């Protein structure tokens, strides 16, 4: 059994403060954090979904998307429940924001390594929902996987706390980080923090983790040319070698604006290619 970490009791045990992500939720007795995956009851902080997954599949590595890390290979992909953001256009809202019980499958770290080996796969991705909610499991499984020559990948919104980021540097081999927009107000509306993403990306790059970024161009949220240009300036300053995936939005969940205009994607590709070495279009 993997126990949750990065928390402390407050107010004489009346509540617990979670440090898993930037929010630092103060969880009252009988309540849960904003993500829905961290709970506090009768003096016990818990995360019942650790090591439990609702989706297991084999994907092309390019689907994560990763284009500059082990191209042409397959990867074992796992997804769990819940998320610490509230994007109205969520593609995986059935598991990120479930309305009721969803059947989960428990997989031990050793069982995960055996599953990857039996399929001749050399990497495992935590994806589909926000994987940092499985951070304790990921960090426990990573050395077991590495002993078998299997790498660890996270496809994440990058919202984890500083302590979690520090451990990820040593445990995770590659990440795709979804940069939702490039202004603080848009991030707040989506339930996130641009500052947290920028801080974590820089630390991960400096720590030697292979990083690729995705920007979903959503009308009315992340389709400002000026904001996009600011994002490109920031990426280039961190490293012009960071691959960027510019992805076209389609209506989903609670957001029904028309799909991103192709001309906007083409304009953004031109802007990005002026500063970055590796730029790709997605969902075209």
C-alpha atoms as an extended CHARMM CRD file, in Angstrom:
* protein
*
       284  EXT
         1         1  UNK       CA              0.0000000000        0.0000000000        0.0000000000  PROA      1               0.0000000000
         2         2  UNK       CA              1.3890000000        3.3910000000       -1.0250000000  PROA      2               0.0000000000
         3         3  UNK       CA              0.6870000000        6.1710000000        1.4740000000  PROA      3               0.0000000000
         4         4  UNK       CA              0.0440000000        9.7840000000        0.4170000000  PROA      4               0.0000000000
         5         5  UNK       CA              2.7450000000       12.3280000000        1.2280000000  PROA      5               0.0000000000
         6         6  UNK       CA              3.1840000000       16.1240000000        1.1620000000  PROA      6               0.0000000000
         7         7  UNK       CA              0.5870000000       17.0080000000        3.7680000000  PROA      7               0.0000000000
         8         8  UNK       CA              0.3850000000       18.1460000000        7.3760000000  PROA      8               0.0000000000
         9         9  UNK       CA             -2.4050000000       18.4580000000        9.9430000000  PROA      9               0.0000000000
        10        10  UNK       CA             -3.6170000000       21.8980000000       10.9770000000  PROA      10              0.0000000000
        11        11  UNK       CA             -5.6750000000       23.4370000000       13.7630000000  PROA      11              0.0000000000
        12        12  UNK       CA             -5.0860000000       20.5970000000       16.1690000000  PROA      12              0.0000000000
        13        13  UNK       CA             -6.1620000000       17.9510000000       13.6650000000  PROA      13              0.0000000000
        14        14  UNK       CA             -9.3500000000       19.6960000000       12.5190000000  PROA      14              0.0000000000
        15        15  UNK       CA             -7.9920000000       19.9670000000        8.9690000000  PROA      15              0.0000000000
        16        16  UNK       CA             -5.0660000000       18.8810000000        6.8160000000  PROA      16              0.0000000000
        17        17  UNK       CA             -2.9980000000       21.0050000000        4.4300000000  PROA      17              0.0000000000
        18        18  UNK       CA             -2.0460000000       19.3240000000        1.1430000000  PROA      18              0.0000000000
        19        19  UNK       CA              1.1490000000       20.3070000000       -0.6920000000  PROA      19              0.0000000000
        20        20  UNK       CA              0.7720000000       18.0620000000       -3.7350000000  PROA      20              0.0000000000
        21        21  UNK       CA              0.0580000000       20.9630000000       -6.0930000000  PROA      21              0.0000000000
        22        22  UNK       CA              0.2470000000       24.7440000000       -6.1750000000  PROA      22              0.0000000000
        23        23  UNK       CA             -3.1630000000       25.1030000000       -4.4880000000  PROA      23              0.0000000000
        24        24  UNK       CA             -2.0740000000       24.0130000000       -1.0090000000  PROA      24              0.0000000000
        25        25  UNK       CA             -5.6460000000       22.9860000000       -0.1860000000  PROA      25              0.0000000000
        26        26  UNK       CA             -6.6870000000       23.1260000000        3.4520000000  PROA      26              0.0000000000
        27        27  UNK       CA             -8.9160000000       20.0530000000        3.6410000000  PROA      27              0.0000000000
        28        28  UNK       CA            -11.4660000000       20.0720000000        6.4810000000  PROA      28              0.0000000000
        29        29  UNK       CA            -12.5770000000       17.0120000000        8.4170000000  PROA      29              0.0000000000
        30        30  UNK       CA            -14.6940000000       14.8630000000        6.1160000000  PROA      30              0.0000000000
        31        31  UNK       CA            -13.7450000000       16.8300000000        3.0130000000  PROA      31              0.0000000000
        32        32  UNK       CA            -11.5190000000       16.5370000000       -0.0430000000  PROA      32              0.0000000000
        33        33  UNK       CA             -9.1390000000       18.7860000000       -1.9160000000  PROA      33              0.0000000000
        34        34  UNK       CA            -10.0670000000       20.6580000000       -5.0920000000  PROA      34              0.0000000000
        35        35  UNK       CA             -8.8180000000       17.7010000000       -7.1400000000  PROA      35              0.0000000000
        36        36  UNK       CA            -11.1790000000       15.2560000000       -5.4630000000  PROA      36              0.0000000000
        37        37  UNK       CA             -8.3590000000       12.7460000000       -5.0040000000  PROA      37              0.0000000000
        38        38  UNK       CA             -7.0220000000       13.8100000000       -1.5770000000  PROA      38              0.0000000000
        39        39  UNK       CA             -9.2200000000       13.3840000000        1.4840000000  PROA      39              0.0000000000
        40        40  UNK       CA             -9.1380000000       13.9340000000        5.2400000000  PROA      40              0.0000000000
        41        41  UNK       CA            -11.3680000000       12.0460000000        7.6710000000  PROA      41              0.0000000000
        42        42  UNK       CA            -11.0900000000       11.1600000000       11.3670000000  PROA      42              0.0000000000
        43        43  UNK       CA             -7.5550000000       12.4950000000       11.5120000000  PROA      43              0.0000000000
        44        44  UNK       CA             -6.3670000000       10.4590000000        8.5300000000  PROA      44              0.0000000000
        45        45  UNK       CA             -5.1650000000       11.9900000000        5.2600000000  PROA      45              0.0000000000
        46        46  UNK       CA             -5.8290000000        9.5830000000        2.3930000000  PROA      46              0.0000000000
        47        47  UNK       CA             -5.6640000000        9.2120000000       -1.3720000000  PROA      47              0.0000000000
        48        48  UNK       CA             -7.7070000000        6.1110000000       -2.2110000000  PROA      48              0.0000000000
        49        49  UNK       CA             -6.9470000000        6.1870000000       -5.9290000000  PROA      49              0.0000000000
        50        50  UNK       CA             -3.1820000000        5.7030000000       -5.5790000000  PROA      50              0.0000000000
        51        51  UNK       CA             -2.1380000000        2.7150000000       -7.6820000000  PROA      51              0.0000000000
        52        52  UNK       CA             -5.6010000000        2.4250000000       -9.2210000000  PROA      52              0.0000000000
        53        53  UNK       CA             -6.2590000000        3.0830000000      -12.8910000000  PROA      53              0.0000000000
        54        54  UNK       CA             -9.3040000000        3.1860000000      -15.1330000000  PROA      54              0.0000000000
        55        55  UNK       CA             -7.5880000000        3.0420000000      -18.5160000000  PROA      55              0.0000000000
        56        56  UNK       CA             -4.6380000000        0.9470000000      -19.7000000000  PROA      56              0.0000000000
        57        57  UNK       CA             -3.6080000000        0.9850000000      -23.3640000000  PROA      57              0.0000000000
        58        58  UNK       CA             -0.6530000000        0.7620000000      -25.7120000000  PROA      58              0.0000000000
        59        59  UNK       CA             -0.1000000000        3.9550000000      -27.7190000000  PROA      59              0.0000000000
        60        60  UNK       CA              2.3940000000        5.3040000000      -30.2310000000  PROA      60              0.0000000000
        61        61  UNK       CA              4.7990000000        7.5780000000      -28.3740000000  PROA      61              0.0000000000
        62        62  UNK       CA              3.8040000000       10.3870000000      -30.7640000000  PROA      62              0.0000000000
        63        63  UNK       CA              0.2820000000       10.3380000000      -29.3120000000  PROA      63              0.0000000000
        64        64  UNK       CA              1.4740000000       11.6170000000      -25.9130000000  PROA      64              0.0000000000
        65        65  UNK       CA              2.6590000000       13.7510000000      -27.7880000000  PROA      65              0.0000000000
        66        66  UNK       CA              6.4200000000       13.2090000000      -27.7570000000  PROA      66              0.0000000000
        67        67  UNK       CA              8.3070000000       13.6380000000      -31.0210000000  PROA      67              0.0000000000
        68        68  UNK       CA             11.9370000000       14.0180000000      -29.9460000000  PROA      68              0.0000000000
        69        69  UNK       CA             12.0710000000       11.1830000000      -27.4070000000  PROA      69              0.0000000000
        70        70  UNK       CA             12.1630000000        7.5540000000      -28.5810000000  PROA      70              0.0000000000
        71        71  UNK       CA             10.2770000000        8.2820000000      -31.8280000000  PROA      71              0.0000000000
        72        72  UNK       CA              8.5900000000        5.3640000000      -33.5480000000  PROA      72              0.0000000000
        73        73  UNK       CA              8.1630000000        3.3350000000      -30.3500000000  PROA      73              0.0000000000
        74        74  UNK       CA              5.1030000000        2.1820000000      -28.4280000000  PROA      74              0.0000000000
        75        75  UNK       CA              4.3540000000        3.0800000000      -24.8120000000  PROA      75              0.0000000000
        76        76  UNK       CA              2.1770000000        1.5390000000      -22.1000000000  PROA      76              0.0000000000
        77        77  UNK       CA             -0.3070000000        4.2500000000      -21.0670000000  PROA      77              0.0000000000
        78        78  UNK       CA             -2.2220000000        4.4370000000      -17.7880000000  PROA      78              0.0000000000
        79        79  UNK       CA             -4.9400000000        6.8640000000      -16.7380000000  PROA      79              0.0000000000
        80        80  UNK       CA             -6.6720000000        7.3390000000      -13.3990000000  PROA      80              0.0000000000
        81        81  UNK       CA             -9.3730000000        9.5380000000      -11.9230000000  PROA      81              0.0000000000
        82        82  UNK       CA             -9.6600000000       13.2680000000      -11.1840000000  PROA      82              0.0000000000
        83        83  UNK       CA             -7.7460000000       16.4450000000      -12.0080000000  PROA      83              0.0000000000
        84        84  UNK       CA             -6.6500000000       19.6000000000      -10.2130000000  PROA      84              0.0000000000
        85        85  UNK       CA             -7.8520000000       21.8990000000      -13.0120000000  PROA      85              0.0000000000
        86        86  UNK       CA            -11.3320000000       22.5940000000      -14.3960000000  PROA      86              0.0000000000
        87        87  UNK       CA            -10.9270000000       23.1640000000      -18.1140000000  PROA      87              0.0000000000
        88        88  UNK       CA            -14.3800000000       23.4920000000      -19.7210000000  PROA      88              0.0000000000
        89        89  UNK       CA            -13.0120000000       21.9150000000      -22.9230000000  PROA      89              0.0000000000
        90        90  UNK       CA            -11.5870000000       18.8040000000      -21.2080000000  PROA      90              0.0000000000
        91        91  UNK       CA            -11.2060000000       15.9000000000      -23.6440000000  PROA      91              0.0000000000
        92        92  UNK       CA            -11.1370000000       13.3120000000      -20.8530000000  PROA      92              0.0000000000
        93        93  UNK       CA            -13.7900000000       14.7430000000      -18.5320000000  PROA      93              0.0000000000
        94        94  UNK       CA            -15.3940000000       11.3180000000      -17.9550000000  PROA      94              0.0000000000
        95        95  UNK       CA            -12.3890000000       10.3170000000      -15.8380000000  PROA      95              0.0000000000
        96        96  UNK       CA            -11.0240000000       13.7660000000      -14.9350000000  PROA      96              0.0000000000
        97        97  UNK       CA            -14.3680000000       14.8740000000      -13.4760000000  PROA      97              0.0000000000
        98        98  UNK       CA            -16.4340000000       11.7100000000      -12.9710000000  PROA      98              0.0000000000
        99        99  UNK       CA            -20.1140000000       12.1260000000      -12.1140000000  PROA      99              0.0000000000
       100       100  UNK       CA            -20.2860000000        8.8440000000      -10.2230000000  PROA      100             0.0000000000
       101       101  UNK       CA            -18.3730000000        5.6590000000       -9.4570000000  PROA      101             0.0000000000
       102       102  UNK       CA            -15.9310000000        4.4710000000      -12.1130000000  PROA      102             0.0000000000
       103       103  UNK       CA            -14.4340000000        1.0070000000      -12.0620000000  PROA      103             0.0000000000
       104       104  UNK       CA            -10.7370000000        1.0600000000      -11.1840000000  PROA      104             0.0000000000
       105       105  UNK       CA             -8.0450000000       -1.5710000000      -11.5340000000  PROA      105             0.0000000000
       106       106  UNK       CA             -5.2560000000       -1.8270000000       -8.9780000000  PROA      106             0.0000000000
       107       107  UNK       CA             -1.7750000000       -2.2970000000      -10.4280000000  PROA      107             0.0000000000
       108       108  UNK       CA              1.2580000000       -2.6930000000       -8.1800000000  PROA      108             0.0000000000
       109       109  UNK       CA              4.5760000000       -1.1730000000       -9.2900000000  PROA      109             0.0000000000
       110       110  UNK       CA              5.9660000000       -4.6720000000       -9.7740000000  PROA      110             0.0000000000
       111       111  UNK       CA              2.8550000000       -5.6650000000      -11.7120000000  PROA      111             0.0000000000
       112       112  UNK       CA              3.3050000000       -2.6080000000      -13.9220000000  PROA      112             0.0000000000
       113       113  UNK       CA              6.8950000000       -3.5770000000      -14.7000000000  PROA      113             0.0000000000
       114       114  UNK       CA              5.8190000000       -7.1120000000      -15.5710000000  PROA      114             0.0000000000
       115       115  UNK       CA              3.0100000000       -5.8350000000      -17.8090000000  PROA      115             0.0000000000
       116       116  UNK       CA              5.4180000000       -3.6240000000      -19.7440000000  PROA      116             0.0000000000
       117       117  UNK       CA              8.0030000000       -6.4010000000      -20.0680000000  PROA      117             0.0000000000
       118       118  UNK       CA              5.4500000000       -8.9470000000      -21.2440000000  PROA      118             0.0000000000
       119       119  UNK       CA              4.4780000000       -6.5840000000      -24.0780000000  PROA      119             0.0000000000
       120       120  UNK       CA              8.1270000000       -5.7560000000      -24.8930000000  PROA      120             0.0000000000
       121       121  UNK       CA              7.5310000000       -2.0970000000      -24.0460000000  PROA      121             0.0000000000
       122       122  UNK       CA             10.4070000000        0.0460000000      -22.7680000000  PROA      122             0.0000000000
       123       123  UNK       CA              8.4330000000        2.9830000000      -21.4010000000  PROA      123             0.0000000000
       124       124  UNK       CA              5.3290000000        3.6970000000      -19.3290000000  PROA      124             0.0000000000
       125       125  UNK       CA              3.2080000000        6.8740000000      -19.5080000000  PROA      125             0.0000000000
       126       126  UNK       CA              0.8960000000        8.2730000000      -16.8570000000  PROA      126             0.0000000000
       127       127  UNK       CA             -1.6220000000       10.1700000000      -18.9510000000  PROA      127             0.0000000000
       128       128  UNK       CA             -5.3060000000       10.8010000000      -19.8390000000  PROA      128             0.0000000000
       129       129  UNK       CA             -6.0640000000       12.4430000000      -16.4570000000  PROA      129             0.0000000000
       130       130  UNK       CA             -3.6440000000       14.5380000000      -14.3570000000  PROA      130             0.0000000000
       131       131  UNK       CA             -0.8500000000       12.0890000000      -13.4340000000  PROA      131             0.0000000000
       132       132  UNK       CA              0.6540000000       14.0880000000      -10.5740000000  PROA      132             0.0000000000
       133       133  UNK       CA             -2.3010000000       12.8770000000       -8.4740000000  PROA      133             0.0000000000
       134       134  UNK       CA             -0.4480000000        9.5380000000       -8.6610000000  PROA      134             0.0000000000
       135       135  UNK       CA              2.9070000000       11.1030000000       -7.7040000000  PROA      135             0.0000000000
       136       136  UNK       CA              3.6310000000        8.7880000000       -4.7670000000  PROA      136             0.0000000000
       137       137  UNK       CA              2.9280000000        5.7620000000       -6.9530000000  PROA      137             0.0000000000
       138       138  UNK       CA              5.0050000000        7.1270000000       -9.8500000000  PROA      138             0.0000000000
       139       139  UNK       CA              7.9930000000        7.7570000000       -7.6120000000  PROA      139             0.0000000000
       140       140  UNK       CA              7.6880000000        4.3170000000       -5.9970000000  PROA      140             0.0000000000
       141       141  UNK       CA              7.3910000000        2.5800000000       -9.3760000000  PROA      141             0.0000000000
       142       142  UNK       CA             10.1620000000        4.4900000000      -11.1510000000  PROA      142             0.0000000000
       143       143  UNK       CA             13.1790000000        2.6480000000       -9.6440000000  PROA      143             0.0000000000
       144       144  UNK       CA             11.4700000000       -0.7240000000      -10.1730000000  PROA      144             0.0000000000
       145       145  UNK       CA             10.8290000000        0.1420000000      -13.8100000000  PROA      145             0.0000000000
       146       146  UNK       CA             14.3560000000        1.4840000000      -14.3260000000  PROA      146             0.0000000000
       147       147  UNK       CA             15.8380000000       -1.7310000000      -12.9610000000  PROA      147             0.0000000000
       148       148  UNK       CA             14.0530000000       -3.4590000000      -15.8510000000  PROA      148             0.0000000000
       149       149  UNK       CA             15.1680000000       -0.8630000000      -18.3950000000  PROA      149             0.0000000000
       150       150  UNK       CA             11.7420000000        0.7970000000      -18.5420000000  PROA      150             0.0000000000
       151       151  UNK       CA             11.4290000000        4.5970000000      -18.6170000000  PROA      151             0.0000000000
       152       152  UNK       CA              8.7860000000        6.8010000000      -16.9670000000  PROA      152             0.0000000000
       153       153  UNK       CA              6.7630000000        9.4640000000      -18.7870000000  PROA      153             0.0000000000
       154       154  UNK       CA              4.2040000000       11.9620000000      -17.4800000000  PROA      154             0.0000000000
       155       155  UNK       CA              1.6830000000       13.8650000000      -19.6050000000  PROA      155             0.0000000000
       156       156  UNK       CA              0.7590000000       16.6340000000      -17.2140000000  PROA      156             0.0000000000
       157       157  UNK       CA             -0.5930000000       20.1320000000      -16.6790000000  PROA      157             0.0000000000
       158       158  UNK       CA              2.5420000000       20.9280000000      -14.6690000000  PROA      158             0.0000000000
       159       159  UNK       CA              0.6750000000       22.1340000000      -11.5730000000  PROA      159             0.0000000000
       160       160  UNK       CA              2.5420000000       20.0890000000       -8.9850000000  PROA      160             0.0000000000
       161       161  UNK       CA              4.1570000000       21.6090000000       -5.9130000000  PROA      161             0.0000000000
       162       162  UNK       CA              7.8460000000       22.3600000000       -5.5770000000  PROA      162             0.0000000000
       163       163  UNK       CA              8.5980000000       19.2720000000       -3.4720000000  PROA      163             0.0000000000
       164       164  UNK       CA              6.9200000000       17.0300000000       -6.0230000000  PROA      164             0.0000000000
       165       165  UNK       CA              8.7780000000       18.7330000000       -8.8620000000  PROA      165             0.0000000000
       166       166  UNK       CA             12.0770000000       18.1600000000       -7.0880000000  PROA      166             0.0000000000
       167       167  UNK       CA             11.4480000000       14.4200000000       -6.8540000000  PROA      167             0.0000000000
       168       168  UNK       CA             10.1860000000       14.2580000000      -10.4360000000  PROA      168             0.0000000000
       169       169  UNK       CA             13.5940000000       15.4570000000      -11.6390000000  PROA      169             0.0000000000
       170       170  UNK       CA             15.1400000000       12.2310000000      -10.3860000000  PROA      170             0.0000000000
       171       171  UNK       CA             12.2710000000        9.8550000000      -11.1500000000  PROA      171             0.0000000000
       172       172  UNK       CA             10.7700000000       10.8570000000      -14.5080000000  PROA      172             0.0000000000
       173       173  UNK       CA             12.5730000000       10.5050000000      -17.8410000000  PROA      173             0.0000000000
       174       174  UNK       CA             10.2960000000       12.5550000000      -20.0960000000  PROA      174             0.0000000000
       175       175  UNK       CA              7.2470000000       14.8040000000      -19.8100000000  PROA      175             0.0000000000
       176       176  UNK       CA              4.8190000000       16.5690000000      -22.0220000000  PROA      176             0.0000000000
       177       177  UNK       CA              3.5420000000       19.6340000000      -20.1760000000  PROA      177             0.0000000000
       178       178  UNK       CA              0.3150000000       21.2400000000      -21.3810000000  PROA      178             0.0000000000
       179       179  UNK       CA              0.6790000000       25.0290000000      -21.2480000000  PROA      179             0.0000000000
       180       180  UNK       CA             -2.9760000000       26.0450000000      -21.3050000000  PROA      180             0.0000000000
       181       181  UNK       CA             -2.5080000000       29.7460000000      -22.0570000000  PROA      181             0.0000000000
       182       182  UNK       CA             -0.0210000000       32.4820000000      -21.2890000000  PROA      182             0.0000000000
       183       183  UNK       CA             -1.7860000000       34.9320000000      -19.0240000000  PROA      183             0.0000000000
       184       184  UNK       CA             -2.5240000000       34.5810000000      -15.3390000000  PROA      184             0.0000000000
       185       185  UNK       CA             -6.2310000000       35.4370000000      -15.6170000000  PROA      185             0.0000000000
       186       186  UNK       CA             -6.9380000000       32.6720000000      -18.1300000000  PROA      186             0.0000000000
       187       187  UNK       CA             -5.1540000000       30.1970000000      -15.9060000000  PROA      187             0.0000000000
       188       188  UNK       CA             -7.1620000000       31.2620000000      -12.8740000000  PROA      188             0.0000000000
       189       189  UNK       CA            -10.3960000000       30.7400000000      -14.8220000000  PROA      189             0.0000000000
       190       190  UNK       CA             -9.2380000000       27.2160000000      -15.6570000000  PROA      190             0.0000000000
       191       191  UNK       CA             -8.3040000000       26.5400000000      -12.0370000000  PROA      191             0.0000000000
       192       192  UNK       CA             -4.5520000000       26.6850000000      -12.5560000000  PROA      192             0.0000000000
       193       193  UNK       CA             -1.4340000000       28.7970000000      -12.1100000000  PROA      193             0.0000000000
       194       194  UNK       CA              0.7990000000       30.0090000000      -14.9190000000  PROA      194             0.0000000000
       195       195  UNK       CA              3.5640000000       30.8100000000      -12.4190000000  PROA      195             0.0000000000
       196       196  UNK       CA              3.5700000000       27.2020000000      -11.1980000000  PROA      196             0.0000000000
       197       197  UNK       CA              3.8660000000       25.8560000000      -14.7380000000  PROA      197             0.0000000000
       198       198  UNK       CA              6.7100000000       28.2200000000      -15.6510000000  PROA      198             0.0000000000
       199       199  UNK       CA              8.6090000000       27.4590000000      -12.4540000000  PROA      199             0.0000000000
       200       200  UNK       CA              8.2720000000       23.7100000000      -12.8410000000  PROA      200             0.0000000000
       201       201  UNK       CA              9.1550000000       23.5930000000      -16.5410000000  PROA      201             0.0000000000
       202       202  UNK       CA             12.3500000000       25.5440000000      -15.9590000000  PROA      202             0.0000000000
       203       203  UNK       CA             13.3530000000       23.3210000000      -13.0290000000  PROA      203             0.0000000000
       204       204  UNK       CA             12.6520000000       20.1200000000      -14.9620000000  PROA      204             0.0000000000
       205       205  UNK       CA             14.6250000000       21.2820000000      -18.0000000000  PROA      205             0.0000000000
       206       206  UNK       CA             17.5450000000       22.3390000000      -15.8110000000  PROA      206             0.0000000000
       207       207  UNK       CA             17.3510000000       18.9620000000      -14.0660000000  PROA      207             0.0000000000
       208       208  UNK       CA             17.7960000000       17.0480000000      -17.3150000000  PROA      208             0.0000000000
       209       209  UNK       CA             14.2370000000       15.7530000000      -17.8140000000  PROA      209             0.0000000000
       210       210  UNK       CA             13.2490000000       15.6080000000      -21.4770000000  PROA      210             0.0000000000
       211       211  UNK       CA             10.4580000000       18.1810000000      -21.8240000000  PROA      211             0.0000000000
       212       212  UNK       CA              8.0460000000       18.7960000000      -24.6720000000  PROA      212             0.0000000000
       213       213  UNK       CA              5.2280000000       21.3300000000      -24.4420000000  PROA      213             0.0000000000
       214       214  UNK       CA              1.6990000000       21.3890000000      -25.8350000000  PROA      214             0.0000000000
       215       215  UNK       CA             -0.4710000000       24.4440000000      -26.4030000000  PROA      215             0.0000000000
       216       216  UNK       CA             -4.1130000000       23.7980000000      -27.3090000000  PROA      216             0.0000000000
       217       217  UNK       CA             -5.3480000000       26.8510000000      -29.2070000000  PROA      217             0.0000000000
       218       218  UNK       CA             -8.8350000000       27.3780000000      -27.7630000000  PROA      218             0.0000000000
       219       219  UNK       CA            -10.9880000000       30.2210000000      -29.1610000000  PROA      219             0.0000000000
       220       220  UNK       CA            -11.6280000000       32.8350000000      -26.5080000000  PROA      220             0.0000000000
       221       221  UNK       CA             -9.0870000000       31.3650000000      -24.0880000000  PROA      221             0.0000000000
       222       222  UNK       CA             -5.6740000000       30.8150000000      -25.6850000000  PROA      222             0.0000000000
       223       223  UNK       CA             -5.9610000000       32.2070000000      -29.2240000000  PROA      223             0.0000000000
       224       224  UNK       CA             -4.3960000000       35.6360000000      -28.6830000000  PROA      224             0.0000000000
       225       225  UNK       CA             -1.4160000000       36.1720000000      -31.0560000000  PROA      225             0.0000000000
       226       226  UNK       CA              0.2010000000       38.5100000000      -28.5300000000  PROA      226             0.0000000000
       227       227  UNK       CA             -0.1690000000       35.9910000000      -25.7220000000  PROA      227             0.0000000000
       228       228  UNK       CA              1.1680000000       33.2320000000      -27.9380000000  PROA      228             0.0000000000
       229       229  UNK       CA              4.1740000000       35.3640000000      -28.9160000000  PROA      229             0.0000000000
       230       230  UNK       CA              4.8770000000       35.9770000000      -25.2130000000  PROA      230             0.0000000000
       231       231  UNK       CA              4.7940000000       32.2200000000      -24.6130000000  PROA      231             0.0000000000
       232       232  UNK       CA              7.2630000000       31.6170000000      -27.4430000000  PROA      232             0.0000000000
       233       233  UNK       CA              9.6050000000       34.2580000000      -26.0060000000  PROA      233             0.0000000000
       234       234  UNK       CA              9.4960000000       32.4960000000      -22.6350000000  PROA      234             0.0000000000
       235       235  UNK       CA             10.1020000000       29.0260000000      -24.1230000000  PROA      235             0.0000000000
       236       236  UNK       CA             13.0240000000       30.3050000000      -26.1950000000  PROA      236             0.0000000000
       237       237  UNK       CA             14.6260000000       31.8120000000      -23.0990000000  PROA      237             0.0000000000
       238       238  UNK       CA             14.3290000000       28.5190000000      -21.2130000000  PROA      238             0.0000000000
       239       239  UNK       CA             15.6590000000       26.6240000000      -24.2540000000  PROA      239             0.0000000000
       240       240  UNK       CA             14.9650000000       26.9290000000      -27.9930000000  PROA      240             0.0000000000
       241       241  UNK       CA             15.4530000000       23.1440000000      -28.1550000000  PROA      241             0.0000000000
       242       242  UNK       CA             12.1690000000       22.4540000000      -26.2980000000  PROA      242             0.0000000000
       243       243  UNK       CA              9.7200000000       20.9080000000      -28.7910000000  PROA      243             0.0000000000
       244       244  UNK       CA              6.3310000000       22.6210000000      -28.9770000000  PROA      244             0.0000000000
       245       245  UNK       CA              3.1040000000       20.9830000000      -30.1470000000  PROA      245             0.0000000000
       246       246  UNK       CA              0.4860000000       23.4920000000      -31.3240000000  PROA      246             0.0000000000
       247       247  UNK       CA             -2.8220000000       21.6700000000      -31.1750000000  PROA      247             0.0000000000
       248       248  UNK       CA             -6.1800000000       22.4660000000      -32.7490000000  PROA      248             0.0000000000
       249       249  UNK       CA             -9.1880000000       22.5710000000      -30.4230000000  PROA      249             0.0000000000
       250       250  UNK       CA            -12.5030000000       20.8160000000      -31.1120000000  PROA      250             0.0000000000
       251       251  UNK       CA            -15.6750000000       21.2840000000      -29.0110000000  PROA      251             0.0000000000
       252       252  UNK       CA            -15.7950000000       19.0570000000      -25.9350000000  PROA      252             0.0000000000
       253       253  UNK       CA            -17.3400000000       18.8090000000      -22.4570000000  PROA      253             0.0000000000
       254       254  UNK       CA            -18.8410000000       22.2120000000      -21.5810000000  PROA      254             0.0000000000
       255       255  UNK       CA            -17.2140000000       24.3150000000      -24.3130000000  PROA      255             0.0000000000
       256       256  UNK       CA            -18.9960000000       24.5340000000      -27.6530000000  PROA      256             0.0000000000
       257       257  UNK       CA            -17.1730000000       27.2240000000      -29.6020000000  PROA      257             0.0000000000
       258       258  UNK       CA            -16.2810000000       26.1810000000      -33.1710000000  PROA      258             0.0000000000
       259       259  UNK       CA            -12.9800000000       24.3910000000      -33.8290000000  PROA      259             0.0000000000
       260       260  UNK       CA             -9.8660000000       26.5180000000      -34.0570000000  PROA      260             0.0000000000
       261       261  UNK       CA             -9.5360000000       28.1370000000      -37.4510000000  PROA      261             0.0000000000
       262       262  UNK       CA             -6.7380000000       26.5400000000      -39.4690000000  PROA      262             0.0000000000
       263       263  UNK       CA             -5.3950000000       29.9920000000      -40.3490000000  PROA      263             0.0000000000
       264       264  UNK       CA             -4.7820000000       30.6540000000      -36.6390000000  PROA      264             0.0000000000
       265       265  UNK       CA             -2.7820000000       27.4420000000      -36.3190000000  PROA      265             0.0000000000
       266       266  UNK       CA             -0.7340000000       28.3680000000      -39.3830000000  PROA      266             0.0000000000
       267       267  UNK       CA             -0.0530000000       31.8530000000      -37.9870000000  PROA      267             0.0000000000
       268       268  UNK       CA              1.0700000000       30.4080000000      -34.6610000000  PROA      268             0.0000000000
       269       269  UNK       CA              3.3080000000       27.8660000000      -36.4130000000  PROA      269             0.0000000000
       270       270  UNK       CA              5.0740000000       30.7280000000      -38.2040000000  PROA      270             0.0000000000
       271       271  UNK       CA              5.5290000000       32.6580000000      -34.9490000000  PROA      271             0.0000000000
       272       272  UNK       CA              6.9340000000       29.6240000000      -33.1270000000  PROA      272             0.0000000000
       273       273  UNK       CA              9.2680000000       28.5460000000      -35.9200000000  PROA      273             0.0000000000
       274       274  UNK       CA             10.9150000000       31.9380000000      -35.8040000000  PROA      274             0.0000000000
       275       275  UNK       CA             12.2900000000       31.1800000000      -32.3090000000  PROA      275             0.0000000000
       276       276  UNK       CA             12.1200000000       27.4220000000      -31.6700000000  PROA      276             0.0000000000
       277       277  UNK       CA             13.8630000000       24.5270000000      -33.3950000000  PROA      277             0.0000000000
       278       278  UNK       CA             11.1030000000       21.9120000000      -33.1330000000  PROA      278             0.0000000000
       279       279  UNK       CA              7.5020000000       22.9230000000      -33.7650000000  PROA      279             0.0000000000
       280       280  UNK       CA              4.6490000000       20.5600000000      -34.6370000000  PROA      280             0.0000000000
       281       281  UNK       CA              0.9570000000       20.9070000000      -35.4410000000  PROA      281             0.0000000000
       282       282  UNK       CA             -1.5820000000       18.5600000000      -33.8600000000  PROA      282             0.0000000000
       283       283  UNK       CA             -5.2620000000       17.6630000000      -34.4130000000  PROA      283             0.0000000000
       284       284  UNK       CA             -5.1810000000       19.1290000000      -37.9290000000  PROA      284             0.0000000000
